[in-house]
């Protein structure tokens, strides 16, 4: 279904999902305060709950015809790529939030480059400008790294974040390849079947015996939201809008993360942060209004044709 047929609803769904994901830093720090655990174990718990939840959702959301072999292979790759996306991003978060978030959100640039080549989506000047403005906003907002992190740690965090961006971009693009064979819930479930044991393989054996039950329960709760519910919303919307638009709107995630850092953890928001926030919001609004503009223009054209004698 085209973006024009669904209007602005998919754009709003992606924006809401991205804002929800922006709360991850708050919830993960809370989980760490309850009981510290390796990033791989955190990611495994979250992915396992998402997989179980999507299985329940799949009961009322399934494709009637069997999937093709190529679609099954792409869903399996989604499991691999999402596992590394989450694992690397969680690991980068443990070193420094600012650098990891900035490098992780190279994703829109990668998707904007890949979409015309792999999905044959037209890269409009407006989308390109929105991506550029949003990334400049991120650089302005997050460009000053944490003062208590050693240079080696900053490079490690940047490498982890940038590599996670490659896998995140792969997720966005590959989801377009399975839209005709798997429903949203089916995609979430089958890719989780691959991702969960893969993530578990990276958990140190000693960590399993030192798990804090309260921390596991808390991680399970946040895996439902902002994990499962936001992911389902994002995938539903991604199937109804250009991939480049969706990836640009996800830049709202780090914006929310930084704003919550100021409100919850007392991190000061200066002029740099406010200017960066304005650029990110401006880029996201440009993408959102692009979908709305197309919807309105189509409606006006149809109304004009209907009025003709």
N, C-alpha and C positions, 0 to 999 in steps of 0.2 A: 504494500500500500504506500502510495507516495506521500511526502510531507504535506502537499497541498490538500490532500483528501482528509487528513487527520487534523489539520490546523496546528495550533500552537501547543496542544496537549503533550505531544512527545517532548517538545522543548522544555516544558515545565517539569515533566517527569525526570529528565536528565538533570535539570538544575536542582531539583529537590534531592535526588540521589547524591549528587556531588556535594551539596551542602551537608547531607547526612554523613557522608564519608569524612568530611572535614572535622567531625567530632571524634574520629578514631584516636587522635593523640591524647585527648582527655581520658577516654575509656581505657586505653592501654596503660597510661600512667597510673590509673586507679588500680588496674589489675596487678601492675608491678608492685604497688604499695601493699596489696593484699598478700601476694606471694610471687617473688621473682622467679622467672623461668626463661629458658632459651627461646629465641625468636622462632625457631622451627617448631617447638612444642606449642607456642601460642598460635602459630599459623595452622598447625594440624588440628587443634581443638576447634578453631573458628571454621575451618573448611569442613570438618566432619559434621558440625551442626548444620551448616548451610546445605550440605548434601542430604541429610535426613529431612530437613525442612522442605527442600525442593522436591523430594520424593512424595511428600504429602500433597504438595501443590500440583504435582504431575498427575494425580488421580483425576483431576478435572480439567487438565490442560495437556492434551496429547494429540499428535498427528495421527490420522487414521491410516495412512499408507506407510509401508516400511521405508526406512531411510536407505539411501544409496551407499555403496561402499566408500565412495570418496567423502561423503558427508560424515560417515562414522569415523573415518581417519582424521578429518578436521576437528571433530569433537574431542577425539583422543588427544590431539595436539593442543587443543584449548586447555585440557587438564594439565598438561605438562607446562605450558606457557604461564597459566595462571598460578600454578604452584610456585614457579620461580619468581613471578611477579610479586606475590605476597611475601615469600620467604626473604627475598632481597630487600624489599621495602621495609619490612619489620626489622631486619638486621640493621639497615641504614638508620632507622629511627633511634636505635639504641646508642648510636654514636653522637649524632647531632640532628636535630629536627630541620633546621633551616636549610642546610646544604642538601639533605636527602630529599626534602620536598621540592626544592628548586630543580634538581637534576631529574627527579622522577617525572616532573611535568615538562620534560622535553617531548612527552608523548604526543601532544597536538601537532608539533612540527613533524614528527615521524609519520603520523597518520595523514596529515595534509600532503606530504610528499608521496606516500604510498597509495592514497585513494585514487588519484588519476591514473596511476600505472596498473593497479590491481583490480580496482572496482569500477573504473571508467567513470568516476564521478568528476564533474567539472569543478575545478578549483577557481572560484570567483575571486575577483580582486577584493571584494568586501571580506570574504572569509580569510584571505591571506593577510589583509590588514588587521583583522580581528586577532588572529593568531600572534602576529608581530606585536601588537599593542599589549596583549595579555602577557606575553613572555617578558616584554620590557617591564611591565608592572611587577611581575614576579622578581625580576632582577633588582628593581628598585626596592621592593618590600623586603626581600630576603637576602640581599646582596652582602650584608654585613654579617659574617659568620659568628658563631658563638665564641666568646673570648676565652673560654676555659678548655677549648679543644685544641690538641696539638695539630700542627700542619699535616702530619701523617694520617691522623684520624680524619681530618677534613677530606683528604684525597681518597681515603677508603670509603667514607660516607658518600662522596660524589660518585665514585665508581659503582658502588652498590645501587645508588639511586638511578644513575643513568642506565645501567643494565636492566634494572626493573622496568624502566620506561620502554625499552625495546620489547619486552614481553607484554607489557600493558598495551602497546600499540598493536602488537600481533593479535591480542585478544579482540580489540575493537574491529580490526579488519576481518579476521577469520570468522567472527560471528555473522558477517554478511554472507559467508559461503554456506551456512547451514540453515538459513532462515526457512527454506522451502521443505526441509526434511525433519527438523526438530522444532518443537514448540519451545517457548521460553523456559518453562519448567524442566522439560526434558534436557535441554542444553545444560542447565544448571546441574541437574542430577548426574548425567553421564560424565560430564567433565569433572565433577567432584569425585566420582568413583575412581578416576585416574589420579586426581591431584592429592587426595587425602593420604593414600599409602605412600606416595612419592614424598610428601612432606614428612611423614612419620619416619621415613628412612634417614632423614637428616637429624633426628632427635638423638642426642647422646643417651646411651643406655642408662646412665646413672640418673638422668633427669626424670625418667618415668617413676622411679621410686621416691623421688623427693617432691612430688606434686602436692600443692596445697589445694585441698578440695574446695575451699571457698573461692580461690582464684579461678579454678576450673569452672565453677558454677557461674561466676561473674562473666568470664569469657564466653560461656555458652549463651548467656543472656544477650550480650552485645553482638554475638554472631547472628542473632535473629534480627536485631536492629542496632546498628546501621548496616549489618552484613547482608542477610538474606533478602529482606524486604526491599532494600535499596538496589540490590543487584537485580532482582526481578524487574523492578521498575526501569532500571537502566537498559536491560536487554530488550524489554518490550518496546521501549522508545527507540532504541538503536535500530530496530528493524523497520522503523517508520520515518527515518530521517537520514540525511547524509552522514557518513562516518566522521568527516572532518568537522561538521557542526557539533556532533556529540562530544568529540574529544576536546574541542575548544571550550565547551560549556563545563567540562569537568575541572577547568581551572578555578572554578568556584570552590573546589575542595580545599586547596591550600589557603585561599583567602579566609575561609571560615576557620581553618586551623590556627592561623596567625591571630585572627581577632579573638578567638577563644583563649589563646595563650595570654593575651593581654587582660581579658576579663577574669579568667579562672586562676591563672598562675601569676598575675601581677606584672607581666612583661609590658613595658611601656611602649605605646604606639606613638611615634613621632611623625614629623612631616613626611619622611620617606615612606612610612607605612601607609599613610593616608593617600599619598600620590599613587603608590603602587596599587592600592585597593581600587582607586578610581579608574586606573587603566584596565585592570582585570574586569571590573564590572562593565566598563565601556565596551570591551571586546566581547564579553558574553552577551550583552544586550544587542550588539550589532548582529551577532549570529542569530539570536532569538527573533529579532525583528525581521531578519531576512526571511525566515520561515513564515512569519505572520504576514509580511508584505506579499509573498507569493500567494498565500491563501486569500487575502483580501482582493488582490488583483484578479484572481480567477473568478471569485464571486462577482466582482463588478463586470467582468467580461460576460459571464453567463447571464447576469441581470440585463445587460445591454442588448444581448442577443434576444432575450425573451421579450423585450420591449419593442423590438423591430416589427413593423407590420408585415 
